[in-house]
Amino acid sequence: MSCLPIPDAPTADRDAIAALALAITEQARARYTLHRQTHHRILTDLGTPGAALNQKLTAWWELDFPGFMAEVRKAFKREIPLRQRDDWEGWLAARRAEHEQRTAEIVRLETQLNARVYDLFDLTPAEIKIIEECTKYRYGEV
């Protein structure tokens, strides 16, 4: 371990990094709200008293509609009523689209933020590669 000197960034860079960080936080909060609201609707409309979402329903954005119906069946021991399936399918598709849009925006903003920080530290392409390989995570995760 050694000390890593923090560069004295020009005001314009500090402001740009701060704006990116705030925009990322705003998108992450909105995506979290989407998750929370979606979990609530699944539980209140389809769940049974005392039931909880299983892992796959918790990550609802990864499910297509047939997979969603199968997980509802597993978790709650019930079917989505036939007359409600079109509504649920459309609702889930809209939620998934919003999740994908917010995740894509987070990725875009984080990529910009990382590039600015890499420039401030004057990192080489090899150093950037090491950092990015060691810090990869799935952007869709909560």
N, CA, C and O atoms as a GROMACS GRO file, in nm:
protein
  568
    1MET      N    1   0.084  -0.118   0.000
    1MET     CA    2   0.000   0.000   0.000
    1MET      C    3   0.089   0.124   0.000
    1MET      O    4   0.193   0.129   0.065
    2SER      N    5   0.044   0.222  -0.074
    2SER     CA    6   0.112   0.349  -0.070
    2SER      C    7   0.007   0.459  -0.083
    2SER      O    8  -0.106   0.435  -0.126
    3CYS      N    9   0.047   0.578  -0.046
    3CYS     CA   10  -0.044   0.692  -0.053
    3CYS      C   11  -0.068   0.728  -0.199
    3CYS      O   12   0.024   0.725  -0.281
    4LEU      N   13  -0.191   0.761  -0.229
    4LEU     CA   14  -0.226   0.803  -0.363
    4LEU      C   15  -0.254   0.952  -0.358
    4LEU      O   16  -0.348   0.997  -0.294
    5PRO      N   17  -0.171   1.029  -0.427
    5PRO     CA   18  -0.193   1.174  -0.424
    5PRO      C   19  -0.321   1.210  -0.498
    5PRO      O   20  -0.347   1.159  -0.607
    6ILE      N   21  -0.399   1.296  -0.439
    6ILE     CA   22  -0.523   1.344  -0.500
    6ILE      C   23  -0.489   1.470  -0.580
    6ILE      O   24  -0.438   1.567  -0.525
    7PRO      N   25  -0.518   1.466  -0.710
    7PRO     CA   26  -0.483   1.584  -0.791
    7PRO      C   27  -0.570   1.704  -0.753
    7PRO      O   28  -0.685   1.690  -0.713
    8ASP      N   29  -0.511   1.821  -0.766
    8ASP     CA   30  -0.585   1.944  -0.742
    8ASP      C   31  -0.657   1.980  -0.872
    8ASP      O   32  -0.600   2.045  -0.960
    9ALA      N   33  -0.779   1.937  -0.882
    9ALA     CA   34  -0.855   1.954  -1.006
    9ALA      C   35  -0.897   2.099  -1.025
    9ALA      O   36  -0.934   2.167  -0.929
   10PRO      N   37  -0.890   2.146  -1.148
   10PRO     CA   38  -0.942   2.280  -1.177
   10PRO      C   39  -1.091   2.287  -1.143
   10PRO      O   40  -1.161   2.186  -1.142
   11THR      N   41  -1.139   2.406  -1.116
   11THR     CA   42  -1.278   2.426  -1.078
   11THR      C   43  -1.374   2.366  -1.181
   11THR      O   44  -1.474   2.305  -1.144
   12ALA      N   45  -1.346   2.384  -1.307
   12ALA     CA   46  -1.434   2.332  -1.412
   12ALA      C   47  -1.446   2.180  -1.402
   12ALA      O   48  -1.555   2.125  -1.418
   13ASP      N   49  -1.335   2.112  -1.376
   13ASP     CA   50  -1.338   1.966  -1.361
   13ASP      C   51  -1.414   1.926  -1.236
   13ASP      O   52  -1.495   1.833  -1.238
   14ARG      N   53  -1.389   1.996  -1.126
   14ARG     CA   54  -1.461   1.965  -1.002
   14ARG      C   55  -1.612   1.982  -1.021
   14ARG      O   56  -1.691   1.899  -0.978
   15ASP      N   57  -1.650   2.091  -1.087
   15ASP     CA   58  -1.792   2.117  -1.112
   15ASP      C   59  -1.853   2.010  -1.203
   15ASP      O   60  -1.965   1.964  -1.179
   16ALA      N   61  -1.780   1.972  -1.305
   16ALA     CA   62  -1.831   1.870  -1.398
   16ALA      C   63  -1.845   1.735  -1.327
   16ALA      O   64  -1.944   1.665  -1.348
   17ILE      N   65  -1.748   1.699  -1.246
   17ILE     CA   66  -1.755   1.573  -1.171
   17ILE      C   67  -1.871   1.577  -1.072
   17ILE      O   68  -1.943   1.478  -1.057
   18ALA      N   69  -1.888   1.688  -1.005
   18ALA     CA   70  -1.998   1.701  -0.909
   18ALA      C   71  -2.132   1.690  -0.981
   18ALA      O   72  -2.223   1.624  -0.931
   19ALA      N   73  -2.146   1.753  -1.096
   19ALA     CA   74  -2.271   1.746  -1.172
   19ALA      C   75  -2.299   1.603  -1.217
   19ALA      O   76  -2.413   1.557  -1.212
   20LEU      N   77  -2.196   1.533  -1.261
   20LEU     CA   78  -2.214   1.394  -1.302
   20LEU      C   79  -2.255   1.307  -1.183
   20LEU      O   80  -2.345   1.223  -1.194
   21ALA      N   81  -2.189   1.328  -1.069
   21ALA     CA   82  -2.223   1.250  -0.950
   21ALA      C   83  -2.368   1.274  -0.908
   21ALA      O   84  -2.438   1.180  -0.870
   22LEU      N   85  -2.412   1.398  -0.913
   22LEU     CA   86  -2.552   1.429  -0.879
   22LEU      C   87  -2.650   1.367  -0.978
   22LEU      O   88  -2.755   1.316  -0.938
   23ALA      N   89  -2.615   1.370  -1.105
   23ALA     CA   90  -2.703   1.310  -1.207
   23ALA      C   91  -2.710   1.159  -1.189
   23ALA      O   92  -2.818   1.101  -1.204
   24ILE      N   93  -2.599   1.095  -1.156
   24ILE     CA   94  -2.599   0.951  -1.131
   24ILE      C   95  -2.687   0.920  -1.010
   24ILE      O   96  -2.767   0.827  -1.013
   25THR      N   97  -2.671   0.998  -0.905
   25THR     CA   98  -2.750   0.978  -0.784
   25THR      C   99  -2.899   0.994  -0.814
   25THR      O  100  -2.980   0.916  -0.764
   26GLU      N  101  -2.934   1.092  -0.893
   26GLU     CA  102  -3.075   1.115  -0.929
   26GLU      C  103  -3.131   0.995  -1.006
   26GLU      O  104  -3.242   0.950  -0.978
   27GLN      N  105  -3.056   0.944  -1.101
   27GLN     CA  106  -3.101   0.828  -1.177
   27GLN      C  107  -3.111   0.703  -1.088
   27GLN      O  108  -3.206   0.626  -1.100
   28ALA      N  109  -3.015   0.685  -1.000
   28ALA     CA  110  -3.016   0.569  -0.910
   28ALA      C  111  -3.135   0.577  -0.815
   28ALA      O  112  -3.200   0.476  -0.788
   29ARG      N  113  -3.164   0.695  -0.764
   29ARG     CA  114  -3.281   0.712  -0.676
   29ARG      C  115  -3.410   0.682  -0.751
   29ARG      O  116  -3.500   0.615  -0.698
   30ALA      N  117  -3.419   0.731  -0.872
   30ALA     CA  118  -3.540   0.706  -0.952
   30ALA      C  119  -3.556   0.557  -0.981
   30ALA      O  120  -3.666   0.504  -0.978
   31ARG      N  121  -3.444   0.490  -1.010
   31ARG     CA  122  -3.451   0.346  -1.036
   31ARG      C  123  -3.488   0.271  -0.910
   31ARG      O  124  -3.564   0.174  -0.915
   32TYR      N  125  -3.436   0.314  -0.796
   32TYR     CA  126  -3.472   0.250  -0.669
   32TYR      C  127  -3.620   0.269  -0.639
   32TYR      O  128  -3.687   0.176  -0.593
   33THR      N  129  -3.673   0.388  -0.664
   33THR     CA  130  -3.815   0.414  -0.645
   33THR      C  131  -3.897   0.323  -0.736
   33THR      O  132  -3.999   0.269  -0.694
   34LEU      N  133  -3.854   0.307  -0.860
   34LEU     CA  134  -3.921   0.216  -0.952
   34LEU      C  135  -3.923   0.075  -0.896
   34LEU      O  136  -4.026   0.008  -0.900
   35HIS      N  137  -3.810   0.029  -0.843
   35HIS     CA  138  -3.804  -0.105  -0.783
   35HIS      C  139  -3.901  -0.117  -0.666
   35HIS      O  140  -3.978  -0.212  -0.657
   36ARG      N  141  -3.896  -0.020  -0.578
   36ARG     CA  142  -3.980  -0.024  -0.458
   36ARG      C  143  -4.129  -0.024  -0.495
   36ARG      O  144  -4.206  -0.102  -0.440
   37GLN      N  145  -4.169   0.063  -0.588
   37GLN     CA  146  -4.309   0.069  -0.629
   37GLN      C  147  -4.353  -0.060  -0.699
   37GLN      O  148  -4.465  -0.107  -0.679
   38THR      N  149  -4.265  -0.116  -0.779
   38THR     CA  150  -4.298  -0.239  -0.850
   38THR      C  151  -4.311  -0.355  -0.752
   38THR      O  152  -4.405  -0.434  -0.762
   39HIS      N  153  -4.219  -0.365  -0.657
   39HIS     CA  154  -4.230  -0.469  -0.555
   39HIS      C  155  -4.362  -0.456  -0.479
   39HIS      O  156  -4.431  -0.556  -0.454
   40HIS      N  157  -4.396  -0.334  -0.444
   40HIS     CA  158  -4.520  -0.310  -0.369
   40HIS      C  159  -4.642  -0.355  -0.450
   40HIS      O  160  -4.732  -0.421  -0.397
   41ARG      N  161  -4.646  -0.318  -0.576
   41ARG     CA  162  -4.762  -0.355  -0.659
   41ARG      C  163  -4.770  -0.506  -0.675
   41ARG      O  164  -4.879  -0.563  -0.666
   42ILE      N  165  -4.659  -0.572  -0.699
   42ILE     CA  166  -4.661  -0.718  -0.714
   42ILE      C  167  -4.715  -0.781  -0.586
   42ILE      O  168  -4.802  -0.869  -0.591
   43LEU      N  169  -4.665  -0.737  -0.472
   43LEU     CA  170  -4.708  -0.794  -0.345
   43LEU      C  171  -4.855  -0.764  -0.314
   43LEU      O  172  -4.929  -0.854  -0.273
   44THR      N  173  -4.897  -0.641  -0.334
   44THR     CA  174  -5.035  -0.605  -0.297
   44THR      C  175  -5.137  -0.660  -0.394
   44THR      O  176  -5.247  -0.697  -0.353
   45ASP      N  177  -5.105  -0.666  -0.523
   45ASP     CA  178  -5.202  -0.711  -0.622
   45ASP      C  179  -5.200  -0.862  -0.647
   45ASP      O  180  -5.302  -0.922  -0.681
   46LEU      N  181  -5.084  -0.923  -0.630
   46LEU     CA  182  -5.072  -1.065  -0.663
   46LEU      C  183  -5.036  -1.152  -0.543
   46LEU      O  184  -5.060  -1.273  -0.544
   47GLY      N  185  -4.979  -1.091  -0.441
   47GLY     CA  186  -4.930  -1.168  -0.327
   47GLY      C  187  -5.041  -1.218  -0.238
   47GLY      O  188  -5.158  -1.185  -0.254
   48THR      N  189  -5.000  -1.298  -0.144
   48THR     CA  190  -5.092  -1.350  -0.044
   48THR      C  191  -5.046  -1.298   0.092
   48THR      O  192  -4.928  -1.263   0.107
   49PRO      N  193  -5.134  -1.292   0.191
   49PRO     CA  194  -5.094  -1.239   0.322
   49PRO      C  195  -4.969  -1.308   0.376
   49PRO      O  196  -4.960  -1.431   0.379
   50GLY      N  197  -4.874  -1.228   0.417
   50GLY     CA  198  -4.750  -1.280   0.474
   50GLY      C  199  -4.648  -1.326   0.372
   50GLY      O  200  -4.538  -1.367   0.409
   51ALA      N  201  -4.681  -1.320   0.243
   51ALA     CA  202  -4.589  -1.365   0.139
   51ALA      C  203  -4.481  -1.259   0.114
   51ALA      O  204  -4.498  -1.141   0.144
   52ALA      N  205  -4.372  -1.306   0.059
   52ALA     CA  206  -4.263  -1.217   0.022
   52ALA      C  207  -4.222  -1.249  -0.121
   52ALA      O  208  -4.251  -1.357  -0.172
   53LEU      N  209  -4.154  -1.156  -0.184
   53LEU     CA  210  -4.103  -1.180  -0.318
   53LEU      C  211  -3.987  -1.278  -0.310
   53LEU      O  212  -3.903  -1.270  -0.220
   54ASN      N  213  -3.982  -1.370  -0.404
   54ASN     CA  214  -3.864  -1.456  -0.413
   54ASN      C  215  -3.754  -1.380  -0.486
   54ASN      O  216  -3.775  -1.267  -0.529
   55GLN      N  217  -3.638  -1.441  -0.501
   55GLN     CA  218  -3.525  -1.371  -0.563
   55GLN      C  219  -3.555  -1.328  -0.706
   55GLN      O  220  -3.518  -1.217  -0.746
   56LYS      N  221  -3.620  -1.412  -0.781
   56LYS     CA  222  -3.647  -1.377  -0.921
   56LYS      C  223  -3.751  -1.266  -0.933
   56LYS      O  224  -3.738  -1.180  -1.020
   57LEU      N  225  -3.853  -1.266  -0.848
   57LEU     CA  226  -3.949  -1.157  -0.852
   57LEU      C  227  -3.888  -1.027  -0.801
   57LEU      O  228  -3.927  -0.918  -0.844
   58THR      N  229  -3.794  -1.038  -0.709
   58THR     CA  230  -3.724  -0.918  -0.661
   58THR      C  231  -3.649  -0.852  -0.776
   58THR      O  232  -3.639  -0.730  -0.783
   59ALA      N  233  -3.595  -0.934  -0.866
   59ALA     CA  234  -3.526  -0.883  -0.986
   59ALA      C  235  -3.619  -0.895  -1.106
   59ALA      O  236  -3.581  -0.949  -1.209
   60TRP      N  237  -3.740  -0.844  -1.093
   60TRP     CA  238  -3.845  -0.853  -1.193
   60TRP      C  239  -3.803  -0.806  -1.331
   60TRP      O  240  -3.855  -0.857  -1.431
   61TRP      N  241  -3.711  -0.712  -1.341
   61TRP     CA  242  -3.670  -0.656  -1.469
   61TRP      C  243  -3.595  -0.758  -1.555
   61TRP      O  244  -3.577  -0.736  -1.675
   62GLU      N  245  -3.552  -0.868  -1.495
   62GLU     CA  246  -3.482  -0.972  -1.570
   62GLU      C  247  -3.578  -1.077  -1.627
   62GLU      O  248  -3.536  -1.166  -1.701
   63LEU      N  249  -3.706  -1.066  -1.594
   63LEU     CA  250  -3.804  -1.166  -1.635
   63LEU      C  251  -3.885  -1.120  -1.756
   63LEU      O  252  -3.928  -1.005  -1.763
   64ASP      N  253  -3.907  -1.212  -1.850
   64ASP     CA  254  -4.008  -1.185  -1.952
   64ASP      C  255  -4.142  -1.220  -1.890
   64ASP      O  256  -4.148  -1.270  -1.777
   65PHE      N  257  -4.252  -1.195  -1.962
   65PHE     CA  258  -4.382  -1.215  -1.899
   65PHE      C  259  -4.410  -1.361  -1.863
   65PHE      O  260  -4.460  -1.387  -1.753
   66PRO      N  261  -4.379  -1.458  -1.950
   66PRO     CA  262  -4.400  -1.597  -1.908
   66PRO      C  263  -4.318  -1.632  -1.783
   66PRO      O  264  -4.367  -1.705  -1.696
   67GLY      N  265  -4.196  -1.583  -1.774
   67GLY     CA  266  -4.114  -1.607  -1.655
   67GLY      C  267  -4.172  -1.540  -1.531
   67GLY      O  268  -4.169  -1.596  -1.422
   68PHE      N  269  -4.226  -1.420  -1.551
   68PHE     CA  270  -4.291  -1.348  -1.441
   68PHE      C  271  -4.410  -1.428  -1.389
   68PHE      O  272  -4.427  -1.445  -1.269
   69MET      N  273  -4.494  -1.477  -1.481
   69MET     CA  274  -4.610  -1.555  -1.440
   69MET      C  275  -4.568  -1.682  -1.366
   69MET      O  276  -4.630  -1.721  -1.268
   70ALA      N  277  -4.462  -1.746  -1.414
   70ALA     CA  278  -4.414  -1.868  -1.348
   70ALA      C  279  -4.365  -1.838  -1.207
   70ALA      O  280  -4.389  -1.917  -1.116
   71GLU      N  281  -4.298  -1.725  -1.188
   71GLU     CA  282  -4.249  -1.689  -1.054
   71GLU      C  283  -4.364  -1.650  -0.961
   71GLU      O  284  -4.360  -1.681  -0.841
   72VAL      N  285  -4.465  -1.584  -1.014
   72VAL     CA  286  -4.584  -1.552  -0.933
   72VAL      C  287  -4.647  -1.683  -0.886
   72VAL      O  288  -4.685  -1.697  -0.770
   73ARG      N  289  -4.656  -1.778  -0.977
   73ARG     CA  290  -4.712  -1.910  -0.944
   73ARG      C  291  -4.630  -1.976  -0.834
   73ARG      O  292  -4.686  -2.031  -0.739
   74LYS      N  293  -4.497  -1.971  -0.846
   74LYS     CA  294  -4.409  -2.033  -0.745
   74LYS      C  295  -4.418  -1.963  -0.610
   74LYS      O  296  -4.432  -2.027  -0.506
   75ALA      N  297  -4.409  -1.830  -0.614
   75ALA     CA  298  -4.400  -1.754  -0.489
   75ALA      C  299  -4.534  -1.744  -0.416
   75ALA      O  300  -4.538  -1.750  -0.293
   76PHE      N  301  -4.643  -1.730  -0.490
   76PHE     CA  302  -4.772  -1.702  -0.429
   76PHE      C  303  -4.874  -1.815  -0.445
   76PHE      O  304  -4.985  -1.808  -0.392
   77LYS      N  305  -4.835  -1.920  -0.518
   77LYS     CA  306  -4.924  -2.035  -0.538
   77LYS      C  307  -5.057  -1.993  -0.600
   77LYS      O  308  -5.164  -2.040  -0.560
   78ARG      N  309  -5.049  -1.903  -0.698
   78ARG     CA  310  -5.168  -1.858  -0.767
   78ARG      C  311  -5.132  -1.811  -0.907
   78ARG      O  312  -5.016  -1.787  -0.938
   79GLU      N  313  -5.233  -1.800  -0.989
   79GLU     CA  314  -5.216  -1.754  -1.127
   79GLU      C  315  -5.260  -1.607  -1.137
   79GLU      O  316  -5.342  -1.561  -1.058
   80ILE      N  317  -5.204  -1.537  -1.233
   80ILE     CA  318  -5.257  -1.405  -1.267
   80ILE      C  319  -5.386  -1.433  -1.344
   80ILE      O  320  -5.384  -1.506  -1.443
   81PRO      N  321  -5.498  -1.375  -1.300
   81PRO     CA  322  -5.625  -1.401  -1.370
   81PRO      C  323  -5.614  -1.370  -1.519
   81PRO      O  324  -5.552  -1.271  -1.559
   82LEU      N  325  -5.673  -1.454  -1.600
   82LEU     CA  326  -5.665  -1.442  -1.746
   82LEU      C  327  -5.704  -1.302  -1.793
   82LEU      O  328  -5.637  -1.246  -1.880
   83ARG      N  329  -5.810  -1.246  -1.740
   83ARG     CA  330  -5.858  -1.114  -1.784
   83ARG      C  331  -5.760  -1.002  -1.748
   83ARG      O  332  -5.770  -0.891  -1.802
   84GLN      N  333  -5.666  -1.028  -1.657
   84GLN     CA  334  -5.570  -0.925  -1.616
   84GLN      C  335  -5.434  -0.942  -1.683
   84GLN      O  336  -5.348  -0.855  -1.669
   85ARG      N  337  -5.413  -1.050  -1.754
   85ARG     CA  338  -5.280  -1.080  -1.807
   85ARG      C  339  -5.229  -0.976  -1.907
   85ARG      O  340  -5.112  -0.939  -1.903
   86ASP      N  341  -5.316  -0.928  -1.996
   86ASP     CA  342  -5.271  -0.826  -2.092
   86ASP      C  343  -5.226  -0.700  -2.019
   86ASP      O  344  -5.124  -0.641  -2.053
   87ASP      N  345  -5.304  -0.660  -1.918
   87ASP     CA  346  -5.266  -0.540  -1.840
   87ASP      C  347  -5.133  -0.561  -1.768
   87ASP      O  348  -5.047  -0.474  -1.770
   88TRP      N  349  -5.118  -0.676  -1.706
   88TRP     CA  350  -4.993  -0.706  -1.635
   88TRP      C  351  -4.876  -0.713  -1.732
   88TRP      O  352  -4.767  -0.664  -1.701
   89GLU      N  353  -4.897  -0.773  -1.847
   89GLU     CA  354  -4.788  -0.784  -1.945
   89GLU      C  355  -4.744  -0.646  -1.993
   89GLU      O  356  -4.624  -0.619  -2.001
   90GLY      N  357  -4.840  -0.560  -2.024
   90GLY     CA  358  -4.807  -0.424  -2.066
   90GLY      C  359  -4.741  -0.344  -1.956
   90GLY      O  360  -4.644  -0.271  -1.980
   91TRP      N  361  -4.793  -0.358  -1.835
   91TRP     CA  362  -4.737  -0.286  -1.720
   91TRP      C  363  -4.592  -0.329  -1.694
   91TRP      O  364  -4.505  -0.246  -1.672
   92LEU      N  365  -4.569  -0.461  -1.697
   92LEU     CA  366  -4.434  -0.512  -1.673
   92LEU      C  367  -4.339  -0.466  -1.784
   92LEU      O  368  -4.225  -0.430  -1.756
   93ALA      N  369  -4.385  -0.468  -1.909
   93ALA     CA  370  -4.301  -0.423  -2.020
   93ALA      C  371  -4.263  -0.275  -2.004
   93ALA      O  372  -4.149  -0.237  -2.030
   94ALA      N  373  -4.358  -0.193  -1.963
   94ALA     CA  374  -4.330  -0.050  -1.942
   94ALA      C  375  -4.230  -0.032  -1.828
   94ALA      O  376  -4.139   0.051  -1.838
   95ARG      N  377  -4.246  -0.107  -1.721
   95ARG     CA  378  -4.153  -0.099  -1.607
   95ARG      C  379  -4.013  -0.144  -1.649
   95ARG      O  380  -3.913  -0.080  -1.613
   96ARG      N  381  -4.006  -0.252  -1.724
   96ARG     CA  382  -3.876  -0.302  -1.771
   96ARG      C  383  -3.808  -0.198  -1.861
   96ARG      O  384  -3.688  -0.177  -1.851
   97ALA      N  385  -3.886  -0.135  -1.948
   97ALA     CA  386  -3.830  -0.033  -2.037
   97ALA      C  387  -3.777   0.085  -1.957
   97ALA      O  388  -3.670   0.137  -1.988
   98GLU      N  389  -3.850   0.127  -1.855
   98GLU     CA  390  -3.801   0.237  -1.771
   98GLU      C  391  -3.674   0.195  -1.697
   98GLU      O  392  -3.579   0.273  -1.687
   99HIS      N  393  -3.672   0.073  -1.646
   99HIS     CA  394  -3.552   0.023  -1.577
   99HIS      C  395  -3.432   0.022  -1.672
   99HIS      O  396  -3.324   0.067  -1.635
  100GLU      N  397  -3.452  -0.027  -1.793
  100GLU     CA  398  -3.342  -0.031  -1.891
  100GLU      C  399  -3.294   0.110  -1.925
  100GLU      O  400  -3.174   0.132  -1.938
  101GLN      N  401  -3.387   0.204  -1.940
  101GLN     CA  402  -3.349   0.342  -1.973
  101GLN      C  403  -3.270   0.404  -1.859
  101GLN      O  404  -3.168   0.468  -1.883
  102ARG      N  405  -3.315   0.385  -1.737
  102ARG     CA  406  -3.244   0.443  -1.623
  102ARG      C  407  -3.107   0.378  -1.606
  102ARG      O  408  -3.009   0.446  -1.577
  103THR      N  409  -3.100   0.248  -1.624
  103THR     CA  410  -2.972   0.178  -1.612
  103THR      C  411  -2.876   0.225  -1.721
  103THR      O  412  -2.758   0.249  -1.693
  104ALA      N  413  -2.924   0.239  -1.844
  104ALA     CA  414  -2.839   0.288  -1.953
  104ALA      C  415  -2.787   0.428  -1.923
  104ALA      O  416  -2.672   0.459  -1.952
  105GLU      N  417  -2.872   0.511  -1.865
  105GLU     CA  418  -2.829   0.647  -1.831
  105GLU      C  419  -2.726   0.645  -1.719
  105GLU      O  420  -2.630   0.723  -1.722
  106ILE      N  421  -2.742   0.558  -1.621
  106ILE     CA  422  -2.643   0.545  -1.515
  106ILE      C  423  -2.509   0.502  -1.574
  106ILE      O  424  -2.405   0.558  -1.540
  107VAL      N  425  -2.512   0.404  -1.662
  107VAL     CA  426  -2.389   0.355  -1.727
  107VAL      C  427  -2.323   0.468  -1.806
  107VAL      O  428  -2.202   0.488  -1.797
  108ARG      N  429  -2.402   0.542  -1.882
  108ARG     CA  430  -2.348   0.653  -1.963
  108ARG      C  431  -2.282   0.758  -1.873
  108ARG      O  432  -2.170   0.802  -1.900
  109LEU      N  433  -2.351   0.797  -1.768
  109LEU     CA  434  -2.297   0.899  -1.678
  109LEU      C  435  -2.175   0.850  -1.602
  109LEU      O  436  -2.078   0.924  -1.585
  110GLU      N  437  -2.179   0.724  -1.555
  110GLU     CA  438  -2.064   0.670  -1.483
  110GLU      C  439  -1.942   0.657  -1.575
  110GLU      O  440  -1.828   0.675  -1.531
  111THR      N  441  -1.966   0.625  -1.700
  111THR     CA  442  -1.855   0.617  -1.796
  111THR      C  443  -1.792   0.755  -1.814
  111THR      O  444  -1.669   0.766  -1.820
  112GLN      N  445  -1.873   0.858  -1.823
  112GLN     CA  446  -1.820   0.994  -1.833
  112GLN      C  447  -1.744   1.034  -1.707
  112GLN      O  448  -1.636   1.092  -1.714
  113LEU      N  449  -1.802   1.001  -1.593
  113LEU     CA  450  -1.737   1.034  -1.466
  113LEU      C  451  -1.602   0.962  -1.456
  113LEU      O  452  -1.501   1.024  -1.420
  114ASN      N  453  -1.599   0.835  -1.487
  114ASN     CA  454  -1.474   0.759  -1.481
  114ASN      C  455  -1.369   0.820  -1.573
  114ASN      O  456  -1.253   0.833  -1.535
  115ALA      N  457  -1.409   0.857  -1.694
  115ALA     CA  458  -1.314   0.915  -1.789
  115ALA      C  459  -1.253   1.044  -1.734
  115ALA      O  460  -1.134   1.069  -1.750
  116ARG      N  461  -1.335   1.127  -1.670
  116ARG     CA  462  -1.283   1.251  -1.612
  116ARG      C  463  -1.184   1.223  -1.499
  116ARG      O  464  -1.080   1.288  -1.489
  117VAL      N  465  -1.218   1.127  -1.416
  117VAL     CA  466  -1.128   1.093  -1.304
  117VAL      C  467  -0.999   1.032  -1.358
  117VAL      O  468  -0.890   1.065  -1.309
  118TYR      N  469  -1.009   0.945  -1.456
  118TYR     CA  470  -0.888   0.886  -1.515
  118TYR      C  471  -0.798   0.995  -1.570
  118TYR      O  472  -0.676   0.989  -1.555
  119ASP      N  473  -0.858   1.096  -1.635
  119ASP     CA  474  -0.779   1.207  -1.689
  119ASP      C  475  -0.710   1.286  -1.577
  119ASP      O  476  -0.594   1.324  -1.591
  120LEU      N  477  -0.782   1.309  -1.468
  120LEU     CA  478  -0.723   1.384  -1.356
  120LEU      C  479  -0.602   1.312  -1.298
  120LEU      O  480  -0.503   1.375  -1.259
  121PHE      N  481  -0.611   1.179  -1.292
  121PHE     CA  482  -0.500   1.101  -1.238
  121PHE      C  483  -0.397   1.067  -1.343
  121PHE      O  484  -0.297   1.002  -1.314
  122ASP      N  485  -0.421   1.110  -1.467
  122ASP     CA  486  -0.329   1.087  -1.578
  122ASP      C  487  -0.296   0.938  -1.592
  122ASP      O  488  -0.180   0.899  -1.605
  123LEU      N  489  -0.400   0.856  -1.589
  123LEU     CA  490  -0.382   0.711  -1.596
  123LEU      C  491  -0.355   0.666  -1.740
  123LEU      O  492  -0.405   0.724  -1.836
  124THR      N  493  -0.276   0.564  -1.750
  124THR     CA  494  -0.247   0.506  -1.881
  124THR      C  495  -0.361   0.410  -1.918
  124THR      O  496  -0.438   0.369  -1.832
  125PRO      N  497  -0.371   0.375  -2.045
  125PRO     CA  498  -0.473   0.277  -2.085
  125PRO      C  499  -0.457   0.144  -2.010
  125PRO      O  500  -0.557   0.079  -1.978
  126ALA      N  501  -0.335   0.103  -1.981
  126ALA     CA  502  -0.313  -0.022  -1.907
  126ALA      C  503  -0.365  -0.010  -1.764
  126ALA      O  504  -0.426  -0.104  -1.713
  127GLU      N  505  -0.342   0.104  -1.700
  127GLU     CA  506  -0.392   0.125  -1.563
  127GLU      C  507  -0.546   0.129  -1.561
  127GLU      O  508  -0.609   0.073  -1.472
  128ILE      N  509  -0.603   0.194  -1.660
  128ILE     CA  510  -0.749   0.201  -1.670
  128ILE      C  511  -0.807   0.061  -1.688
  128ILE      O  512  -0.909   0.027  -1.627
  129LYS      N  513  -0.742  -0.019  -1.771
  129LYS     CA  514  -0.789  -0.156  -1.794
  129LYS      C  515  -0.789  -0.236  -1.664
  129LYS      O  516  -0.885  -0.308  -1.636
  130ILE      N  517  -0.684  -0.224  -1.586
  130ILE     CA  518  -0.675  -0.295  -1.458
  130ILE      C  519  -0.789  -0.252  -1.365
  130ILE      O  520  -0.856  -0.336  -1.305
  131ILE      N  521  -0.810  -0.123  -1.354
  131ILE     CA  522  -0.916  -0.070  -1.268
  131ILE      C  523  -1.052  -0.122  -1.314
  131ILE      O  524  -1.132  -0.169  -1.232
  132GLU      N  525  -1.079  -0.113  -1.442
  132GLU     CA  526  -1.211  -0.152  -1.491
  132GLU      C  527  -1.234  -0.302  -1.480
  132GLU      O  528  -1.347  -0.345  -1.456
  133GLU      N  529  -1.131  -0.382  -1.497
  133GLU     CA  530  -1.147  -0.527  -1.483
  133GLU      C  531  -1.170  -0.566  -1.337
  133GLU      O  532  -1.241  -0.662  -1.309
  134CYS      N  533  -1.109  -0.493  -1.246
  134CYS     CA  534  -1.120  -0.525  -1.103
  134CYS      C  535  -1.248  -0.470  -1.039
  134CYS      O  536  -1.284  -0.512  -0.929
  135THR      N  537  -1.314  -0.377  -1.104
  135THR     CA  538  -1.430  -0.313  -1.041
  135THR      C  539  -1.559  -0.336  -1.117
  135THR      O  540  -1.658  -0.268  -1.090
  136LYS      N  541  -1.561  -0.429  -1.210
  136LYS     CA  542  -1.684  -0.454  -1.285
  136LYS      C  543  -1.794  -0.502  -1.195
  136LYS      O  544  -1.770  -0.584  -1.106
  137TYR      N  545  -1.912  -0.453  -1.215
  137TYR     CA  546  -2.032  -0.502  -1.149
  137TYR      C  547  -2.146  -0.493  -1.246
  137TYR      O  548  -2.137  -0.423  -1.348
  138ARG      N  549  -2.252  -0.562  -1.217
  138ARG     CA  550  -2.368  -0.562  -1.306
  138ARG      C  551  -2.449  -0.436  -1.279
  138ARG      O  552  -2.498  -0.416  -1.168
  139TYR      N  553  -2.461  -0.352  -1.380
  139TYR     CA  554  -2.530  -0.225  -1.364
  139TYR      C  555  -2.678  -0.242  -1.332
  139TYR      O  556  -2.740  -0.148  -1.281
  140GLY      N  557  -2.735  -0.356  -1.361
  140GLY     CA  558  -2.876  -0.374  -1.333
  140GLY      C  559  -2.906  -0.408  -1.189
  140GLY      O  560  -3.022  -0.410  -1.148
  141GLU      N  561  -2.802  -0.435  -1.112
  141GLU     CA  562  -2.823  -0.472  -0.972
  141GLU      C  563  -2.878  -0.355  -0.892
  141GLU      O  564  -2.855  -0.238  -0.924
  142VAL      N  565  -2.949  -0.390  -0.790
  142VAL     CA  566  -3.008  -0.287  -0.704
  142VAL      C  567  -2.899  -0.226  -0.618
  142VAL      O  568  -2.927  -0.137  -0.538
   0.00000   0.00000   0.00000
